[in-house]
C-alpha cells in the first residue's frame, strides 16, 4: 500500500501541470513535424479562423461558431503579455478554439497563457470519426506567464483538438504560441491547381500543371510548368509556404499568402500566340536562399507566375496558383 501511494505521488509530481485521460498522456517539450508560431498570420481584427491556415495548411484553427480568432503582438487585462517568441501569438476572444487536422497527429503541444482572472483550460481530443479519445486539464496560471503543455495519443490518432477556457463566455481567452504537432501517418504529396488566371492582352489564359512527385529525395523529378503564356515575354515564378490566397491584385488575383519569394527572371519563349511557358523543378525551389530552407517534409508550397504584358491595362499578367505538399 505504501509503495502504491509513493508511485501515485511521483506520478502527480511528474505531471503536476496537467491531467489526462487514459488515451491522452502528457509529454515534455518537443520539436514537431510542423510548427506554428503565427508569425505570418493576418494580424489584428476578429475572424472566424486564423488566416492563413495553420501548420503549413495541415490544419485550421477556428473560434467555434464565432468571429473571435485574433493574432496579436500583446494583450492586457488583469496583466500584460507579449509573445512567447517572435512577435505574435493567438487567442480567441469569442468562443473556444478548435484545431482541425488534415492528417493523423500523434503529438500536440505548445505554450499557453492567461491574461485574465481565469486560469487553466480544458482540451478535448477527437479522432478521424469525431469520437472523443481524451479530455485533459492544462494548468495555466492567471499571471501572464507562458507554460508548456504537450500530449500524445496512445490510442487513435488525433484529428481535432478543442481548447476551452474557463471563462463564462463559451471558453475564450486561452493564449497560445509556438505550437507543435507530430504527424503520425505517411506523407501525402498532394498537388492541386486553384485560383483564377488573368486573361492576357492576346487572349492567353495561363495553365499551371506538374509532373512527378514532390519529394526531397528526388527534387529534380518534380516539375511545375506554366503554359499558354504570352509569347516571348519576361516572366518569373513566385512561391510561398504560408498558404493559398485569392486577393484581387493588379487586374488579376494574388494566389499566395505573404511572404512571397521571387525566383529568377526568364523568357517565356514560344513561336506563336499563347505558346510561351515557364518551368521550375523542386530543386529550383529548394535553391532559393530565403524560401528554400523553409521547404521541409510535410510543408505545403504554393506557386504562381507573373508575366510582363505591356499591352494590358496593368502591364502585367498573373497565372492561377498551384499547391503541392513536399514529402521525404
Buried (B, 14 or more C-beta within 10 A) or exposed (E): EEEEEEEEEEEEEEBEBBEBBEBBBBBEEEEBBBBBBBBBBBBEEEBBBBBBBBBBBBBBBBBBEBBBBBBBEEBEBEBEBBBBEEBBBBBBBBBBBBBBBBBBBBBBBBBBBBBBEBBBBBBBBBBBEEEBBBBBBBBBEBEBBBBBBBBBBEBBBBBBBBBBBBBEBBBBBBBBBBBBBBBBEEBEBEBEBBBBBBBBEBEBBBBBEBEBBBBBEEBEBBBBBBBBBBBEBEBBBBBBBBBBBBEEBBBBBBBBBEEBBEBEEBEBBBEEEBBBBBBBBBBBBBBBEEBBEBBEBBBBBBBBBBBBBEEBEEEBBBBBBBBBBBBE
